[in-house]
Amino acid sequence: MVTVRLEPEDKVIEFTKLNTVLQLLNKMGLHQTDALVIRDGELLTQDIRINQGDVITLRKVISVG
């Protein structure tokens, strides 16, 4: 199980099967430039593997101009 905490919504979603950051973004309907993906304080790129038991923070990027 992979736990994903969405920010700024402060929601938690659990996934039973995720392999990569890109797969997570696709499931959430996001492009790679739409959110920061963080695990243990480290930013993850789209090719990084996600492991069972990981707790991921998905922080949506908000542009105000």
A tleap script that builds the chain and sets N, CA, C and O, in Angstrom:
source leaprc.protein.ff14SB
mol = sequence {
  NMET VAL THR VAL ARG LEU GLU PRO GLU ASP
  LYS VAL ILE GLU PHE THR LYS LEU ASN THR
  VAL LEU GLN LEU LEU ASN LYS MET GLY LEU
  HIE GLN THR ASP ALA LEU VAL ILE ARG ASP
  GLY GLU LEU LEU THR GLN ASP ILE ARG ILE
  ASN GLN GLY ASP VAL ILE THR LEU ARG LYS
  VAL ILE SER VAL CGLY
}
set mol.1.N position { 0.847 -1.172 0.000 }
set mol.1.CA position { 0.000 0.000 0.000 }
set mol.1.C position { 0.896 1.240 0.000 }
set mol.1.O position { 1.867 1.315 0.753 }
set mol.2.N position { 0.564 2.198 -0.840 }
set mol.2.CA position { 1.269 3.474 -0.915 }
set mol.2.C position { 0.305 4.557 -0.444 }
set mol.2.O position { -0.814 4.660 -0.948 }
set mol.3.N position { 0.733 5.354 0.513 }
set mol.3.CA position { -0.085 6.436 1.052 }
set mol.3.C position { 0.344 7.741 0.403 }
set mol.3.O position { 1.526 8.084 0.405 }
set mol.4.N position { -0.624 8.472 -0.153 }
set mol.4.CA position { -0.345 9.744 -0.821 }
set mol.4.C position { -1.121 10.830 -0.100 }
set mol.4.O position { -2.347 10.780 -0.002 }
set mol.5.N position { -0.386 11.814 0.404 }
set mol.5.CA position { -1.005 12.963 1.068 }
set mol.5.C position { -1.047 14.117 0.079 }
set mol.5.O position { -0.011 14.561 -0.416 }
set mol.6.N position { -2.258 14.602 -0.208 }
set mol.6.CA position { -2.445 15.691 -1.160 }
set mol.6.C position { -2.405 17.026 -0.440 }
set mol.6.O position { -3.073 17.222 0.575 }
set mol.7.N position { -1.616 17.935 -0.976 }
set mol.7.CA position { -1.547 19.296 -0.444 }
set mol.7.C position { -1.858 20.256 -1.571 }
set mol.7.O position { -1.383 20.010 -2.680 }
set mol.8.N position { -2.589 21.295 -1.396 }
set mol.8.CA position { -3.020 21.865 -0.116 }
set mol.8.C position { -4.361 21.336 0.383 }
set mol.8.O position { -4.866 21.841 1.386 }
set mol.9.N position { -4.955 20.349 -0.269 }
set mol.9.CA position { -6.279 19.855 0.136 }
set mol.9.C position { -6.280 19.153 1.480 }
set mol.9.O position { -7.326 19.051 2.121 }
set mol.10.N position { -5.117 18.664 1.924 }
set mol.10.CA position { -4.989 17.912 3.163 }
set mol.10.C position { -5.863 16.653 3.149 }
set mol.10.O position { -6.561 16.344 4.115 }
set mol.11.N position { -5.799 15.934 2.011 }
set mol.11.CA position { -6.499 14.659 1.856 }
set mol.11.C position { -5.475 13.552 1.791 }
set mol.11.O position { -4.330 13.781 1.400 }
set mol.12.N position { -5.879 12.344 2.174 }
set mol.12.CA position { -5.008 11.177 2.086 }
set mol.12.C position { -5.684 10.134 1.216 }
set mol.12.O position { -6.854 9.804 1.412 }
set mol.13.N position { -4.925 9.612 0.240 }
set mol.13.CA position { -5.410 8.567 -0.657 }
set mol.13.C position { -4.428 7.413 -0.575 }
set mol.13.O position { -3.219 7.626 -0.485 }
set mol.14.N position { -4.945 6.187 -0.606 }
set mol.14.CA position { -4.067 5.019 -0.599 }
set mol.14.C position { -4.220 4.262 -1.906 }
set mol.14.O position { -5.327 4.089 -2.414 }
set mol.15.N position { -3.100 3.817 -2.439 }
set mol.15.CA position { -3.066 3.038 -3.669 }
set mol.15.C position { -2.457 1.679 -3.367 }
set mol.15.O position { -1.475 1.576 -2.631 }
set mol.16.N position { -3.046 0.643 -3.938 }
set mol.16.CA position { -2.513 -0.694 -3.718 }
set mol.16.C position { -1.394 -1.022 -4.685 }
set mol.16.O position { -0.535 -1.851 -4.385 }
set mol.17.N position { -1.395 -0.377 -5.847 }
set mol.17.CA position { -0.383 -0.707 -6.837 }
set mol.17.C position { 0.066 0.545 -7.586 }
set mol.17.O position { -0.674 1.097 -8.401 }
set mol.18.N position { 1.280 0.979 -7.298 }
set mol.18.CA position { 1.921 2.069 -8.023 }
set mol.18.C position { 3.363 1.665 -8.266 }
set mol.18.O position { 4.003 1.082 -7.391 }
set mol.19.N position { 3.878 1.968 -9.447 }
set mol.19.CA position { 5.259 1.609 -9.751 }
set mol.19.C position { 6.188 2.810 -9.826 }
set mol.19.O position { 7.320 2.756 -9.345 }
set mol.20.N position { 5.709 3.902 -10.435 }
set mol.20.CA position { 6.574 5.065 -10.629 }
set mol.20.C position { 5.819 6.349 -10.298 }
set mol.20.O position { 4.595 6.361 -10.167 }
set mol.21.N position { 6.586 7.422 -10.168 }
set mol.21.CA position { 6.002 8.744 -9.946 }
set mol.21.C position { 5.122 9.122 -11.127 }
set mol.21.O position { 4.051 9.699 -10.936 }
set mol.22.N position { 5.553 8.810 -12.342 }
set mol.22.CA position { 4.757 9.125 -13.532 }
set mol.22.C position { 3.397 8.433 -13.480 }
set mol.22.O position { 2.383 9.029 -13.843 }
set mol.23.N position { 3.371 7.198 -13.037 }
set mol.23.CA position { 2.105 6.473 -12.916 }
set mol.23.C position { 1.188 7.148 -11.889 }
set mol.23.O position { -0.020 7.245 -12.106 }
set mol.24.N position { 1.754 7.608 -10.786 }
set mol.24.CA position { 0.969 8.333 -9.780 }
set mol.24.C position { 0.367 9.599 -10.378 }
set mol.24.O position { -0.823 9.866 -10.213 }
set mol.25.N position { 1.198 10.378 -11.074 }
set mol.25.CA position { 0.703 11.616 -11.680 }
set mol.25.C position { -0.408 11.325 -12.682 }
set mol.25.O position { -1.409 12.040 -12.719 }
set mol.26.N position { -0.244 10.292 -13.487 }
set mol.26.CA position { -1.276 9.923 -14.459 }
set mol.26.C position { -2.579 9.549 -13.763 }
set mol.26.O position { -3.652 9.962 -14.202 }
set mol.27.N position { -2.502 8.773 -12.685 }
set mol.27.CA position { -3.708 8.380 -11.946 }
set mol.27.C position { -4.423 9.592 -11.348 }
set mol.27.O position { -5.646 9.597 -11.206 }
set mol.28.N position { -3.646 10.611 -11.003 }
set mol.28.CA position { -4.225 11.818 -10.420 }
set mol.28.C position { -4.641 12.827 -11.494 }
set mol.28.O position { -5.205 13.871 -11.168 }
set mol.29.N position { -4.369 12.530 -12.772 }
set mol.29.CA position { -4.736 13.437 -13.853 }
set mol.29.C position { -3.873 14.679 -13.902 }
set mol.29.O position { -4.334 15.746 -14.307 }
set mol.30.N position { -2.615 14.545 -13.490 }
set mol.30.CA position { -1.701 15.683 -13.431 }
set mol.30.C position { -0.534 15.503 -14.396 }
set mol.30.O position { -0.122 14.381 -14.689 }
set mol.31.N position { -0.008 16.629 -14.887 }
set mol.31.CA position { 1.222 16.619 -15.665 }
set mol.31.C position { 2.388 16.763 -14.694 }
set mol.31.O position { 2.197 17.151 -13.541 }
set mol.32.N position { 3.586 16.455 -15.155 }
set mol.32.CA position { 4.741 16.518 -14.255 }
set mol.32.C position { 5.027 17.922 -13.748 }
set mol.32.O position { 5.675 18.078 -12.713 }
set mol.33.N position { 4.557 18.950 -14.454 }
set mol.33.CA position { 4.779 20.331 -14.013 }
set mol.33.C position { 3.667 20.843 -13.096 }
set mol.33.O position { 3.730 21.977 -12.623 }
set mol.34.N position { 2.649 20.016 -12.841 }
set mol.34.CA position { 1.513 20.434 -12.021 }
set mol.34.C position { 1.712 20.209 -10.526 }
set mol.34.O position { 0.979 20.775 -9.714 }
set mol.35.N position { 2.702 19.385 -10.149 }
set mol.35.CA position { 2.841 19.038 -8.736 }
set mol.35.C position { 4.276 18.648 -8.404 }
set mol.35.O position { 5.035 18.193 -9.260 }
set mol.36.N position { 4.619 18.841 -7.139 }
set mol.36.CA position { 5.873 18.334 -6.597 }
set mol.36.C position { 5.564 17.011 -5.915 }
set mol.36.O position { 4.576 16.892 -5.190 }
set mol.37.N position { 6.405 16.027 -6.148 }
set mol.37.CA position { 6.232 14.715 -5.530 }
set mol.37.C position { 7.400 14.528 -4.564 }
set mol.37.O position { 8.565 14.579 -4.960 }
set mol.38.N position { 7.067 14.312 -3.289 }
set mol.38.CA position { 8.073 14.314 -2.232 }
set mol.38.C position { 7.961 13.025 -1.417 }
set mol.38.O position { 6.871 12.596 -1.039 }
set mol.39.N position { 9.137 12.418 -1.159 }
set mol.39.CA position { 9.208 11.242 -0.279 }
set mol.39.C position { 10.360 11.465 0.691 }
set mol.39.O position { 11.495 11.682 0.266 }
set mol.40.N position { 10.082 11.414 1.970 }
set mol.40.CA position { 11.103 11.613 3.005 }
set mol.40.C position { 11.897 12.900 2.795 }
set mol.40.O position { 13.115 12.912 2.970 }
set mol.41.N position { 11.219 13.975 2.424 }
set mol.41.CA position { 11.866 15.266 2.245 }
set mol.41.C position { 12.642 15.417 0.957 }
set mol.41.O position { 13.298 16.439 0.756 }
set mol.42.N position { 12.587 14.428 0.075 }
set mol.42.CA position { 13.324 14.457 -1.187 }
set mol.42.C position { 12.361 14.582 -2.369 }
set mol.42.O position { 11.379 13.846 -2.463 }
set mol.43.N position { 12.659 15.529 -3.274 }
set mol.43.CA position { 11.853 15.669 -4.486 }
set mol.43.C position { 12.123 14.494 -5.415 }
set mol.43.O position { 13.270 14.086 -5.597 }
set mol.44.N position { 11.063 13.957 -5.997 }
set mol.44.CA position { 11.191 12.804 -6.886 }
set mol.44.C position { 10.900 13.209 -8.325 }
set mol.44.O position { 9.988 13.994 -8.583 }
set mol.45.N position { 11.672 12.675 -9.256 }
set mol.45.CA position { 11.404 12.872 -10.679 }
set mol.45.C position { 10.461 11.778 -11.158 }
set mol.45.O position { 10.236 10.788 -10.461 }
set mol.46.N position { 9.910 11.966 -12.361 }
set mol.46.CA position { 8.865 11.071 -12.852 }
set mol.46.C position { 9.324 9.625 -13.054 }
set mol.46.O position { 8.485 8.725 -13.086 }
set mol.47.N position { 10.621 9.378 -13.191 }
set mol.47.CA position { 11.114 8.022 -13.444 }
set mol.47.C position { 11.441 7.236 -12.173 }
set mol.47.O position { 11.796 6.061 -12.258 }
set mol.48.N position { 11.330 7.860 -10.999 }
set mol.48.CA position { 11.665 7.203 -9.733 }
set mol.48.C position { 10.604 6.165 -9.382 }
set mol.48.O position { 9.406 6.398 -9.542 }
set mol.49.N position { 11.072 5.013 -8.899 }
set mol.49.CA position { 10.157 3.944 -8.486 }
set mol.49.C position { 9.553 4.246 -7.115 }
set mol.49.O position { 10.209 4.800 -6.232 }
set mol.50.N position { 8.306 3.872 -6.969 }
set mol.50.CA position { 7.595 3.996 -5.695 }
set mol.50.C position { 7.483 2.589 -5.115 }
set mol.50.O position { 7.136 1.641 -5.819 }
set mol.51.N position { 7.778 2.469 -3.828 }
set mol.51.CA position { 7.777 1.162 -3.165 }
set mol.51.C position { 6.560 1.012 -2.259 }
set mol.51.O position { 6.006 1.996 -1.771 }
set mol.52.N position { 6.160 -0.230 -2.045 }
set mol.52.CA position { 5.086 -0.508 -1.111 }
set mol.52.C position { 5.490 0.023 0.262 }
set mol.52.O position { 6.633 -0.154 0.682 }
set mol.53.N position { 4.571 0.665 0.953 }
set mol.53.CA position { 4.833 1.225 2.263 }
set mol.53.C position { 5.305 2.672 2.238 }
set mol.53.O position { 5.419 3.304 3.288 }
set mol.54.N position { 5.582 3.204 1.044 }
set mol.54.CA position { 6.013 4.596 0.946 }
set mol.54.C position { 4.886 5.542 1.339 }
set mol.54.O position { 3.707 5.265 1.116 }
set mol.55.N position { 5.281 6.662 1.928 }
set mol.55.CA position { 4.360 7.765 2.202 }
set mol.55.C position { 4.836 8.919 1.328 }
set mol.55.O position { 5.944 9.428 1.498 }
set mol.56.N position { 3.991 9.319 0.400 }
set mol.56.CA position { 4.323 10.324 -0.604 }
set mol.56.C position { 3.490 11.579 -0.350 }
set mol.56.O position { 2.303 11.492 -0.034 }
set mol.57.N position { 4.117 12.736 -0.489 }
set mol.57.CA position { 3.385 13.999 -0.462 }
set mol.57.C position { 3.290 14.502 -1.898 }
set mol.57.O position { 4.301 14.618 -2.591 }
set mol.58.N position { 2.090 14.795 -2.332 }
set mol.58.CA position { 1.848 15.339 -3.674 }
set mol.58.C position { 1.379 16.776 -3.472 }
set mol.58.O position { 0.227 17.023 -3.114 }
set mol.59.N position { 2.293 17.721 -3.708 }
set mol.59.CA position { 2.011 19.130 -3.467 }
set mol.59.C position { 1.742 19.816 -4.797 }
set mol.59.O position { 2.648 20.006 -5.609 }
set mol.60.N position { 0.482 20.184 -5.006 }
set mol.60.CA position { 0.103 20.839 -6.250 }
set mol.60.C position { 0.723 22.239 -6.338 }
set mol.60.O position { 0.732 22.991 -5.363 }
set mol.61.N position { 1.235 22.569 -7.517 }
set mol.61.CA position { 1.865 23.853 -7.742 }
set mol.61.C position { 0.777 24.844 -8.128 }
set mol.61.O position { -0.015 24.597 -9.038 }
set mol.62.N position { 0.753 25.957 -7.428 }
set mol.62.CA position { -0.248 26.987 -7.698 }
set mol.62.C position { 0.487 28.218 -8.210 }
set mol.62.O position { 1.361 28.767 -7.539 }
set mol.63.N position { 0.116 28.635 -9.404 }
set mol.63.CA position { 0.752 29.800 -10.010 }
set mol.63.C position { -0.205 30.975 -9.935 }
set mol.63.O position { -1.339 30.902 -10.409 }
set mol.64.N position { 0.261 32.050 -9.340 }
set mol.64.CA position { -0.546 33.247 -9.235 }
set mol.64.C position { 0.197 34.346 -9.962 }
set mol.64.O position { 1.343 34.656 -9.636 }
set mol.65.N position { -0.457 34.932 -10.948 }
set mol.65.CA position { 0.275 35.925 -11.718 }
set mol.65.C position { -0.528 37.077 -11.993 }
set mol.65.O position { -0.061 38.016 -12.637 }
savepdb mol mol.pdb
quit
